[in-house]
Amino acid sequence: MQRLVGRVVNMSTEDDKLKPDSIGLFNIGDDDGNKTYKLKLNVADCGNFSLFEGEVIVVEGFNDSNSRFNVSKIHKPMINAP
């Protein structure tokens, strides 16, 4: 099981709305901030969830051979209001 953190992005080049088959994760890939990556998420096994583009999330799951990350859980960080 792996955990990844990043911003939700729309991987579709054809549709403006975020749909389950076009959800991706954008992240800075190293400590220097020189590399970035986008990874398509497979959220079919997550049940009910609500995401919006630009939201920061943590996902748990595993990579498959199709360059997708199969998500088993989605975590949203708690934001403390001042």
mmCIF file as gemmi writes it, N, C-alpha and C atoms, coordinates in Angstrom:
data_model
loop_
_atom_site.group_PDB
_atom_site.id
_atom_site.type_symbol
_atom_site.label_atom_id
_atom_site.label_alt_id
_atom_site.label_comp_id
_atom_site.label_asym_id
_atom_site.label_entity_id
_atom_site.label_seq_id
_atom_site.pdbx_PDB_ins_code
_atom_site.Cartn_x
_atom_site.Cartn_y
_atom_site.Cartn_z
_atom_site.occupancy
_atom_site.B_iso_or_equiv
_atom_site.pdbx_formal_charge
_atom_site.auth_seq_id
_atom_site.auth_asym_id
_atom_site.pdbx_PDB_model_num
ATOM 1 N N . MET Axp A 1 ? 0.85 -1.18 0 1 0 ? 1 A 1
ATOM 2 C CA . MET Axp A 1 ? 0 0 0 1 0 ? 1 A 1
ATOM 3 C C . MET Axp A 1 ? 0.891 1.236 0 1 0 ? 1 A 1
ATOM 4 N N . GLN Axp A 2 ? 0.586 2.178 -0.871 1 0 ? 2 A 1
ATOM 5 C CA . GLN Axp A 2 ? 1.33 3.427 -0.969 1 0 ? 2 A 1
ATOM 6 C C . GLN Axp A 2 ? 0.398 4.596 -0.651 1 0 ? 2 A 1
ATOM 7 N N . ARG Axp A 3 ? 0.999 5.696 -0.225 1 0 ? 3 A 1
ATOM 8 C CA . ARG Axp A 3 ? 0.26 6.95 -0.024 1 0 ? 3 A 1
ATOM 9 C C . ARG Axp A 3 ? 0.894 8.033 -0.874 1 0 ? 3 A 1
ATOM 10 N N . LEU Axp A 4 ? 0.037 8.802 -1.54 1 0 ? 4 A 1
ATOM 11 C CA . LEU Axp A 4 ? 0.49 9.932 -2.343 1 0 ? 4 A 1
ATOM 12 C C . LEU Axp A 4 ? -0.304 11.157 -1.945 1 0 ? 4 A 1
ATOM 13 N N . VAL Axp A 5 ? 0.342 12.304 -2.03 1 0 ? 5 A 1
ATOM 14 C CA . VAL Axp A 5 ? -0.339 13.57 -1.749 1 0 ? 5 A 1
ATOM 15 C C . VAL Axp A 5 ? -0.178 14.475 -2.958 1 0 ? 5 A 1
ATOM 16 N N . GLY Axp A 6 ? -1.214 15.225 -3.263 1 0 ? 6 A 1
ATOM 17 C CA . GLY Axp A 6 ? -1.138 16.147 -4.39 1 0 ? 6 A 1
ATOM 18 C C . GLY Axp A 6 ? -2.439 16.881 -4.597 1 0 ? 6 A 1
ATOM 19 N N . ARG Axp A 7 ? -2.475 17.67 -5.654 1 0 ? 7 A 1
ATOM 20 C CA . ARG Axp A 7 ? -3.672 18.434 -6.021 1 0 ? 7 A 1
ATOM 21 C C . ARG Axp A 7 ? -4.468 17.669 -7.062 1 0 ? 7 A 1
ATOM 22 N N . VAL Axp A 8 ? -5.774 17.724 -6.933 1 0 ? 8 A 1
ATOM 23 C CA . VAL Axp A 8 ? -6.664 17.086 -7.897 1 0 ? 8 A 1
ATOM 24 C C . VAL Axp A 8 ? -6.634 17.885 -9.196 1 0 ? 8 A 1
ATOM 25 N N . VAL Axp A 9 ? -6.444 17.182 -10.321 1 0 ? 9 A 1
ATOM 26 C CA . VAL Axp A 9 ? -6.453 17.807 -11.638 1 0 ? 9 A 1
ATOM 27 C C . VAL Axp A 9 ? -7.366 17.017 -12.571 1 0 ? 9 A 1
ATOM 28 N N . ASN Axp A 10 ? -7.843 17.706 -13.595 1 0 ? 10 A 1
ATOM 29 C CA . ASN Axp A 10 ? -8.66 17.075 -14.629 1 0 ? 10 A 1
ATOM 30 C C . ASN Axp A 10 ? -7.723 16.603 -15.731 1 0 ? 10 A 1
ATOM 31 N N . MET Axp A 11 ? -7.66 15.29 -15.967 1 0 ? 11 A 1
ATOM 32 C CA . MET Axp A 11 ? -6.768 14.717 -16.967 1 0 ? 11 A 1
ATOM 33 C C . MET Axp A 11 ? -7.393 14.713 -18.362 1 0 ? 11 A 1
ATOM 34 N N . SER Axp A 12 ? -8.656 15.087 -18.479 1 0 ? 12 A 1
ATOM 35 C CA . SER Axp A 12 ? -9.35 15.077 -19.769 1 0 ? 12 A 1
ATOM 36 C C . SER Axp A 12 ? -8.99 16.318 -20.578 1 0 ? 12 A 1
ATOM 37 N N . THR Axp A 13 ? -8.739 16.108 -21.846 1 0 ? 13 A 1
ATOM 38 C CA . THR Axp A 13 ? -8.5 17.233 -22.74 1 0 ? 13 A 1
ATOM 39 C C . THR Axp A 13 ? -9.782 17.618 -23.476 1 0 ? 13 A 1
ATOM 40 N N . GLU Axp A 14 ? -10.845 16.827 -23.291 1 0 ? 14 A 1
ATOM 41 C CA . GLU Axp A 14 ? -12.091 17.052 -24.02 1 0 ? 14 A 1
ATOM 42 C C . GLU Axp A 14 ? -13.224 17.587 -23.157 1 0 ? 14 A 1
ATOM 43 N N . ASP Axp A 15 ? -13.189 17.319 -21.861 1 0 ? 15 A 1
ATOM 44 C CA . ASP Axp A 15 ? -14.309 17.677 -20.986 1 0 ? 15 A 1
ATOM 45 C C . ASP Axp A 15 ? -13.83 18.607 -19.88 1 0 ? 15 A 1
ATOM 46 N N . ASP Axp A 16 ? -14.544 19.721 -19.689 1 0 ? 16 A 1
ATOM 47 C CA . ASP Axp A 16 ? -14.184 20.682 -18.652 1 0 ? 16 A 1
ATOM 48 C C . ASP Axp A 16 ? -14.541 20.213 -17.253 1 0 ? 16 A 1
ATOM 49 N N . LYS Axp A 17 ? -15.558 19.351 -17.135 1 0 ? 17 A 1
ATOM 50 C CA . LYS Axp A 17 ? -16.005 18.889 -15.824 1 0 ? 17 A 1
ATOM 51 C C . LYS Axp A 17 ? -15.166 17.702 -15.362 1 0 ? 17 A 1
ATOM 52 N N . LEU Axp A 18 ? -14.93 17.646 -14.063 1 0 ? 18 A 1
ATOM 53 C CA . LEU Axp A 18 ? -14.187 16.559 -13.455 1 0 ? 18 A 1
ATOM 54 C C . LEU Axp A 18 ? -15.096 15.342 -13.338 1 0 ? 18 A 1
ATOM 55 N N . LYS Axp A 19 ? -14.704 14.238 -13.95 1 0 ? 19 A 1
ATOM 56 C CA . LYS Axp A 19 ? -15.476 12.996 -13.917 1 0 ? 19 A 1
ATOM 57 C C . LYS Axp A 19 ? -14.604 11.89 -13.349 1 0 ? 19 A 1
ATOM 58 N N . PRO Axp A 20 ? -15.221 10.823 -12.81 1 0 ? 20 A 1
ATOM 59 C CA . PRO Axp A 20 ? -14.425 9.75 -12.193 1 0 ? 20 A 1
ATOM 60 C C . PRO Axp A 20 ? -13.333 9.164 -13.094 1 0 ? 20 A 1
ATOM 61 N N . ASP Axp A 21 ? -13.544 9.13 -14.409 1 0 ? 21 A 1
ATOM 62 C CA . ASP Axp A 21 ? -12.536 8.549 -15.288 1 0 ? 21 A 1
ATOM 63 C C . ASP Axp A 21 ? -11.475 9.555 -15.744 1 0 ? 21 A 1
ATOM 64 N N . SER Axp A 22 ? -11.565 10.802 -15.266 1 0 ? 22 A 1
ATOM 65 C CA . SER Axp A 22 ? -10.573 11.804 -15.663 1 0 ? 22 A 1
ATOM 66 C C . SER Axp A 22 ? -9.876 12.466 -14.47 1 0 ? 22 A 1
ATOM 67 N N . ILE Axp A 23 ? -10.019 11.878 -13.286 1 0 ? 23 A 1
ATOM 68 C CA . ILE Axp A 23 ? -9.392 12.445 -12.086 1 0 ? 23 A 1
ATOM 69 C C . ILE Axp A 23 ? -7.912 12.095 -12.066 1 0 ? 23 A 1
ATOM 70 N N . GLY Axp A 24 ? -7.092 13.111 -11.843 1 0 ? 24 A 1
ATOM 71 C CA . GLY Axp A 24 ? -5.662 12.899 -11.749 1 0 ? 24 A 1
ATOM 72 C C . GLY Axp A 24 ? -5.106 13.59 -10.519 1 0 ? 24 A 1
ATOM 73 N N . LEU Axp A 25 ? -3.84 13.313 -10.238 1 0 ? 25 A 1
ATOM 74 C CA . LEU Axp A 25 ? -3.16 13.898 -9.097 1 0 ? 25 A 1
ATOM 75 C C . LEU Axp A 25 ? -1.892 14.572 -9.608 1 0 ? 25 A 1
ATOM 76 N N . PHE Axp A 26 ? -1.695 15.846 -9.242 1 0 ? 26 A 1
ATOM 77 C CA . PHE Axp A 26 ? -0.505 16.599 -9.613 1 0 ? 26 A 1
ATOM 78 C C . PHE Axp A 26 ? 0.358 16.742 -8.376 1 0 ? 26 A 1
ATOM 79 N N . ASN Axp A 27 ? 1.659 16.481 -8.518 1 0 ? 27 A 1
ATOM 80 C CA . ASN Axp A 27 ? 2.541 16.566 -7.368 1 0 ? 27 A 1
ATOM 81 C C . ASN Axp A 27 ? 3.927 16.991 -7.812 1 0 ? 27 A 1
ATOM 82 N N . ILE Axp A 28 ? 4.647 17.595 -6.887 1 0 ? 28 A 1
ATOM 83 C CA . ILE Axp A 28 ? 6.064 17.891 -7.103 1 0 ? 28 A 1
ATOM 84 C C . ILE Axp A 28 ? 6.817 16.645 -6.682 1 0 ? 28 A 1
ATOM 85 N N . GLY Axp A 29 ? 7.6 16.086 -7.59 1 0 ? 29 A 1
ATOM 86 C CA . GLY Axp A 29 ? 8.172 14.76 -7.39 1 0 ? 29 A 1
ATOM 87 C C . GLY Axp A 29 ? 9.447 14.664 -6.6 1 0 ? 29 A 1
ATOM 88 N N . ASP Axp A 30 ? 10.138 15.764 -6.316 1 0 ? 30 A 1
ATOM 89 C CA . ASP Axp A 30 ? 11.368 15.661 -5.527 1 0 ? 30 A 1
ATOM 90 C C . ASP Axp A 30 ? 11.501 16.839 -4.572 1 0 ? 30 A 1
ATOM 91 N N . ASP Axp A 31 ? 12.472 16.75 -3.677 1 0 ? 31 A 1
ATOM 92 C CA . ASP Axp A 31 ? 12.651 17.772 -2.644 1 0 ? 31 A 1
ATOM 93 C C . ASP Axp A 31 ? 13.081 19.127 -3.211 1 0 ? 31 A 1
ATOM 94 N N . ASP Axp A 32 ? 13.756 19.131 -4.346 1 0 ? 32 A 1
ATOM 95 C CA . ASP Axp A 32 ? 14.23 20.376 -4.946 1 0 ? 32 A 1
ATOM 96 C C . ASP Axp A 32 ? 13.145 21.093 -5.738 1 0 ? 32 A 1
ATOM 97 N N . GLY Axp A 33 ? 12.043 20.408 -6.026 1 0 ? 33 A 1
ATOM 98 C CA . GLY Axp A 33 ? 10.975 21.012 -6.801 1 0 ? 33 A 1
ATOM 99 C C . GLY Axp A 33 ? 11.276 21.081 -8.286 1 0 ? 33 A 1
ATOM 100 N N . ASN Axp A 34 ? 12.246 20.284 -8.739 1 0 ? 34 A 1
ATOM 101 C CA . ASN Axp A 34 ? 12.636 20.309 -10.145 1 0 ? 34 A 1
ATOM 102 C C . ASN Axp A 34 ? 11.772 19.416 -11.019 1 0 ? 34 A 1
ATOM 103 N N . LYS Axp A 35 ? 11.168 18.396 -10.456 1 0 ? 35 A 1
ATOM 104 C CA . LYS Axp A 35 ? 10.365 17.467 -11.235 1 0 ? 35 A 1
ATOM 105 C C . LYS Axp A 35 ? 8.919 17.501 -10.747 1 0 ? 35 A 1
ATOM 106 N N . THR Axp A 36 ? 8.007 17.42 -11.677 1 0 ? 36 A 1
ATOM 107 C CA . THR Axp A 36 ? 6.595 17.323 -11.343 1 0 ? 36 A 1
ATOM 108 C C . THR Axp A 36 ? 6.019 16.137 -12.091 1 0 ? 36 A 1
ATOM 109 N N . TYR Axp A 37 ? 4.893 15.633 -11.612 1 0 ? 37 A 1
ATOM 110 C CA . TYR Axp A 37 ? 4.243 14.555 -12.337 1 0 ? 37 A 1
ATOM 111 C C . TYR Axp A 37 ? 2.737 14.657 -12.182 1 0 ? 37 A 1
ATOM 112 N N . LYS Axp A 38 ? 2.048 14.088 -13.159 1 0 ? 38 A 1
ATOM 113 C CA . LYS Axp A 38 ? 0.601 13.931 -13.111 1 0 ? 38 A 1
ATOM 114 C C . LYS Axp A 38 ? 0.323 12.443 -13.23 1 0 ? 38 A 1
ATOM 115 N N . LEU Axp A 39 ? -0.552 11.956 -12.39 1 0 ? 39 A 1
ATOM 116 C CA . LEU Axp A 39 ? -0.866 10.542 -12.343 1 0 ? 39 A 1
ATOM 117 C C . LEU Axp A 39 ? -2.37 10.37 -12.4 1 0 ? 39 A 1
ATOM 118 N N . LYS Axp A 40 ? -2.847 9.552 -13.323 1 0 ? 40 A 1
ATOM 119 C CA . LYS Axp A 40 ? -4.281 9.303 -13.43 1 0 ? 40 A 1
ATOM 120 C C . LYS Axp A 40 ? -4.707 8.376 -12.299 1 0 ? 40 A 1
ATOM 121 N N . LEU Axp A 41 ? -5.843 8.705 -11.667 1 0 ? 41 A 1
ATOM 122 C CA . LEU Axp A 41 ? -6.357 7.919 -10.549 1 0 ? 41 A 1
ATOM 123 C C . LEU Axp A 41 ? -7.526 7.054 -10.99 1 0 ? 41 A 1
ATOM 124 N N . ASN Axp A 42 ? -7.56 5.826 -10.499 1 0 ? 42 A 1
ATOM 125 C CA . ASN Axp A 42 ? -8.697 4.936 -10.67 1 0 ? 42 A 1
ATOM 126 C C . ASN Axp A 42 ? -9.434 4.926 -9.334 1 0 ? 42 A 1
ATOM 127 N N . VAL Axp A 43 ? -10.594 5.579 -9.28 1 0 ? 43 A 1
ATOM 128 C CA . VAL Axp A 43 ? -11.332 5.739 -8.028 1 0 ? 43 A 1
ATOM 129 C C . VAL Axp A 43 ? -12.553 4.827 -7.957 1 0 ? 43 A 1
ATOM 130 N N . ALA Axp A 44 ? -12.606 3.801 -8.809 1 0 ? 44 A 1
ATOM 131 C CA . ALA Axp A 44 ? -13.771 2.92 -8.897 1 0 ? 44 A 1
ATOM 132 C C . ALA Axp A 44 ? -14.074 2.204 -7.577 1 0 ? 44 A 1
ATOM 133 N N . ASP Axp A 45 ? -13.061 1.918 -6.765 1 0 ? 45 A 1
ATOM 134 C CA . ASP Axp A 45 ? -13.26 1.175 -5.519 1 0 ? 45 A 1
ATOM 135 C C . ASP Axp A 45 ? -13.439 2.066 -4.295 1 0 ? 45 A 1
ATOM 136 N N . CYS Axp A 46 ? -13.589 3.368 -4.485 1 0 ? 46 A 1
ATOM 137 C CA . CYS Axp A 46 ? -13.669 4.3 -3.356 1 0 ? 46 A 1
ATOM 138 C C . CYS Axp A 46 ? -15.07 4.506 -2.805 1 0 ? 46 A 1
ATOM 139 N N . GLY Axp A 47 ? -16.091 4.07 -3.497 1 0 ? 47 A 1
ATOM 140 C CA . GLY Axp A 47 ? -17.449 4.329 -3.021 1 0 ? 47 A 1
ATOM 141 C C . GLY Axp A 47 ? -17.818 5.777 -3.236 1 0 ? 47 A 1
ATOM 142 N N . ASN Axp A 48 ? -18.486 6.377 -2.256 1 0 ? 48 A 1
ATOM 143 C CA . ASN Axp A 48 ? -18.9 7.779 -2.369 1 0 ? 48 A 1
ATOM 144 C C . ASN Axp A 48 ? -17.755 8.705 -2.009 1 0 ? 48 A 1
ATOM 145 N N . PHE Axp A 49 ? -17.554 9.714 -2.839 1 0 ? 49 A 1
ATOM 146 C CA . PHE Axp A 49 ? -16.535 10.713 -2.579 1 0 ? 49 A 1
ATOM 147 C C . PHE Axp A 49 ? -16.911 11.985 -3.318 1 0 ? 49 A 1
ATOM 148 N N . SER Axp A 50 ? -16.333 13.084 -2.892 1 0 ? 50 A 1
ATOM 149 C CA . SER Axp A 50 ? -16.566 14.366 -3.535 1 0 ? 50 A 1
ATOM 150 C C . SER Axp A 50 ? -15.233 15.088 -3.637 1 0 ? 50 A 1
ATOM 151 N N . LEU Axp A 51 ? -14.816 15.393 -4.857 1 0 ? 51 A 1
ATOM 152 C CA . LEU Axp A 51 ? -13.549 16.069 -5.09 1 0 ? 51 A 1
ATOM 153 C C . LEU Axp A 51 ? -13.773 17.258 -6.002 1 0 ? 51 A 1
ATOM 154 N N . PHE Axp A 52 ? -12.912 18.262 -5.878 1 0 ? 52 A 1
ATOM 155 C CA . PHE Axp A 52 ? -12.955 19.367 -6.82 1 0 ? 52 A 1
ATOM 156 C C . PHE Axp A 52 ? -11.533 19.672 -7.275 1 0 ? 52 A 1
ATOM 157 N N . GLU Axp A 53 ? -11.415 20.222 -8.457 1 0 ? 53 A 1
ATOM 158 C CA . GLU Axp A 53 ? -10.121 20.505 -9.036 1 0 ? 53 A 1
ATOM 159 C C . GLU Axp A 53 ? -9.364 21.523 -8.181 1 0 ? 53 A 1
ATOM 160 N N . GLY Axp A 54 ? -8.101 21.224 -7.912 1 0 ? 54 A 1
ATOM 161 C CA . GLY Axp A 54 ? -7.265 22.096 -7.098 1 0 ? 54 A 1
ATOM 162 C C . GLY Axp A 54 ? -7.205 21.694 -5.635 1 0 ? 54 A 1
ATOM 163 N N . GLU Axp A 55 ? -8.088 20.825 -5.211 1 0 ? 55 A 1
ATOM 164 C CA . GLU Axp A 55 ? -8.129 20.362 -3.819 1 0 ? 55 A 1
ATOM 165 C C . GLU Axp A 55 ? -6.907 19.491 -3.526 1 0 ? 55 A 1
ATOM 166 N N . VAL Axp A 56 ? -6.323 19.64 -2.337 1 0 ? 56 A 1
ATOM 167 C CA . VAL Axp A 56 ? -5.206 18.811 -1.908 1 0 ? 56 A 1
ATOM 168 C C . VAL Axp A 56 ? -5.764 17.597 -1.175 1 0 ? 56 A 1
ATOM 169 N N . ILE Axp A 57 ? -5.325 16.403 -1.615 1 0 ? 57 A 1
ATOM 170 C CA . ILE Axp A 57 ? -5.792 15.159 -1.009 1 0 ? 57 A 1
ATOM 171 C C . ILE Axp A 57 ? -4.613 14.211 -0.795 1 0 ? 57 A 1
ATOM 172 N N . VAL Axp A 58 ? -4.856 13.195 0.021 1 0 ? 58 A 1
ATOM 173 C CA . VAL Axp A 58 ? -3.937 12.077 0.194 1 0 ? 58 A 1
ATOM 174 C C . VAL Axp A 58 ? -4.695 10.838 -0.251 1 0 ? 58 A 1
ATOM 175 N N . VAL Axp A 59 ? -4.083 10.034 -1.121 1 0 ? 59 A 1
ATOM 176 C CA . VAL Axp A 59 ? -4.721 8.808 -1.582 1 0 ? 59 A 1
ATOM 177 C C . VAL Axp A 59 ? -3.887 7.611 -1.156 1 0 ? 59 A 1
ATOM 178 N N . GLU Axp A 60 ? -4.569 6.516 -0.834 1 0 ? 60 A 1
ATOM 179 C CA . GLU Axp A 60 ? -3.915 5.245 -0.522 1 0 ? 60 A 1
ATOM 180 C C . GLU Axp A 60 ? -4.291 4.254 -1.598 1 0 ? 60 A 1
ATOM 181 N N . GLY Axp A 61 ? -3.327 3.442 -2.018 1 0 ? 61 A 1
ATOM 182 C CA . GLY Axp A 61 ? -3.608 2.436 -3.026 1 0 ? 61 A 1
ATOM 183 C C . GLY Axp A 61 ? -2.328 1.889 -3.616 1 0 ? 61 A 1
ATOM 184 N N . PHE Axp A 62 ? -2.388 1.514 -4.916 1 0 ? 62 A 1
ATOM 185 C CA . PHE Axp A 62 ? -1.229 0.922 -5.581 1 0 ? 62 A 1
ATOM 186 C C . PHE Axp A 62 ? -1.244 1.25 -7.067 1 0 ? 62 A 1
ATOM 187 N N . ASN Axp A 63 ? -0.064 1.209 -7.68 1 0 ? 63 A 1
ATOM 188 C CA . ASN Axp A 63 ? 0.068 1.422 -9.123 1 0 ? 63 A 1
ATOM 189 C C . ASN Axp A 63 ? -0.266 0.135 -9.854 1 0 ? 63 A 1
ATOM 190 N N . ASP Axp A 64 ? -0.866 0.267 -11.043 1 0 ? 64 A 1
ATOM 191 C CA . ASP Axp A 64 ? -1.067 -0.905 -11.885 1 0 ? 64 A 1
ATOM 192 C C . ASP Axp A 64 ? -0.195 -0.782 -13.133 1 0 ? 64 A 1
ATOM 193 N N . SER Axp A 65 ? -0.293 -1.738 -14.019 1 0 ? 65 A 1
ATOM 194 C CA . SER Axp A 65 ? 0.559 -1.744 -15.206 1 0 ? 65 A 1
ATOM 195 C C . SER Axp A 65 ? 0.099 -0.753 -16.266 1 0 ? 65 A 1
ATOM 196 N N . ASN Axp A 66 ? -1.051 -0.109 -16.08 1 0 ? 66 A 1
ATOM 197 C CA . ASN Axp A 66 ? -1.578 0.849 -17.048 1 0 ? 66 A 1
ATOM 198 C C . ASN Axp A 66 ? -1.273 2.289 -16.668 1 0 ? 66 A 1
ATOM 199 N N . SER Axp A 67 ? -0.266 2.522 -15.841 1 0 ? 67 A 1
ATOM 200 C CA . SER Axp A 67 ? 0.138 3.867 -15.409 1 0 ? 67 A 1
ATOM 201 C C . SER Axp A 67 ? -0.978 4.606 -14.681 1 0 ? 67 A 1
ATOM 202 N N . ARG Axp A 68 ? -1.792 3.869 -13.954 1 0 ? 68 A 1
ATOM 203 C CA . ARG Axp A 68 ? -2.831 4.476 -13.122 1 0 ? 68 A 1
ATOM 204 C C . ARG Axp A 68 ? -2.564 4.074 -11.678 1 0 ? 68 A 1
ATOM 205 N N . PHE Axp A 69 ? -3.077 4.9 -10.779 1 0 ? 69 A 1
ATOM 206 C CA . PHE Axp A 69 ? -2.977 4.603 -9.353 1 0 ? 69 A 1
ATOM 207 C C . PHE Axp A 69 ? -4.359 4.174 -8.888 1 0 ? 69 A 1
ATOM 208 N N . ASN Axp A 70 ? -4.484 2.93 -8.462 1 0 ? 70 A 1
ATOM 209 C CA . ASN Axp A 70 ? -5.756 2.388 -7.987 1 0 ? 70 A 1
ATOM 210 C C . ASN Axp A 70 ? -5.969 2.809 -6.541 1 0 ? 70 A 1
ATOM 211 N N . VAL Axp A 71 ? -6.958 3.654 -6.326 1 0 ? 71 A 1
ATOM 212 C CA . VAL Axp A 71 ? -7.191 4.266 -5.027 1 0 ? 71 A 1
ATOM 213 C C . VAL Axp A 71 ? -8.149 3.408 -4.206 1 0 ? 71 A 1
ATOM 214 N N . SER Axp A 72 ? -7.748 3.118 -2.963 1 0 ? 72 A 1
ATOM 215 C CA . SER Axp A 72 ? -8.642 2.402 -2.052 1 0 ? 72 A 1
ATOM 216 C C . SER Axp A 72 ? -9.237 3.345 -1.001 1 0 ? 72 A 1
ATOM 217 N N . LYS Axp A 73 ? -8.511 4.425 -0.669 1 0 ? 73 A 1
ATOM 218 C CA . LYS Axp A 73 ? -9.008 5.416 0.287 1 0 ? 73 A 1
ATOM 219 C C . LYS Axp A 73 ? -8.565 6.807 -0.127 1 0 ? 73 A 1
ATOM 220 N N . ILE Axp A 74 ? -9.44 7.786 0.134 1 0 ? 74 A 1
ATOM 221 C CA . ILE Axp A 74 ? -9.127 9.193 -0.1 1 0 ? 74 A 1
ATOM 222 C C . ILE Axp A 74 ? -9.205 9.915 1.241 1 0 ? 74 A 1
ATOM 223 N N . HIS Axp A 75 ? -8.153 10.636 1.578 1 0 ? 75 A 1
ATOM 224 C CA . HIS Axp A 75 ? -8.121 11.42 2.811 1 0 ? 75 A 1
ATOM 225 C C . HIS Axp A 75 ? -8.041 12.891 2.456 1 0 ? 75 A 1
ATOM 226 N N . LYS Axp A 76 ? -8.79 13.708 3.176 1 0 ? 76 A 1
ATOM 227 C CA . LYS Axp A 76 ? -8.731 15.161 2.992 1 0 ? 76 A 1
ATOM 228 C C . LYS Axp A 76 ? -8.176 15.778 4.268 1 0 ? 76 A 1
ATOM 229 N N . PRO Axp A 77 ? -7.154 16.625 4.141 1 0 ? 77 A 1
ATOM 230 C CA . PRO Axp A 77 ? -6.596 17.257 5.337 1 0 ? 77 A 1
ATOM 231 C C . PRO Axp A 77 ? -7.603 18.166 6.003 1 0 ? 77 A 1
ATOM 232 N N . MET Axp A 78 ? -7.554 18.202 7.309 1 0 ? 78 A 1
ATOM 233 C CA . MET Axp A 78 ? -8.439 19.088 8.08 1 0 ? 78 A 1
ATOM 234 C C . MET Axp A 78 ? -7.839 20.493 8.068 1 0 ? 78 A 1
ATOM 235 N N . ILE Axp A 79 ? -8.687 21.46 7.809 1 0 ? 79 A 1
ATOM 236 C CA . ILE Axp A 79 ? -8.249 22.855 7.808 1 0 ? 79 A 1
ATOM 237 C C . ILE Axp A 79 ? -8.788 23.516 9.068 1 0 ? 79 A 1
ATOM 238 N N . ASN Axp A 80 ? -7.892 24.044 9.871 1 0 ? 80 A 1
ATOM 239 C CA . ASN Axp A 80 ? -8.303 24.718 11.125 1 0 ? 80 A 1
ATOM 240 C C . ASN Axp A 80 ? -8.498 26.199 10.842 1 0 ? 80 A 1
ATOM 241 N N . ALA Axp A 81 ? -9.683 26.649 11.11 1 0 ? 81 A 1
ATOM 242 C CA . ALA Axp A 81 ? -9.98 28.077 10.927 1 0 ? 81 A 1
ATOM 243 C C . ALA Axp A 81 ? -9.411 28.86 12.117 1 0 ? 81 A 1
ATOM 244 N N . PRO Axp A 82 ? -8.889 30.074 11.851 1 0 ? 82 A 1
ATOM 245 C CA . PRO Axp A 82 ? -8.319 30.875 12.951 1 0 ? 82 A 1
ATOM 246 C C . PRO Axp A 82 ? -9.375 31.375 13.912 1 0 ? 82 A 1
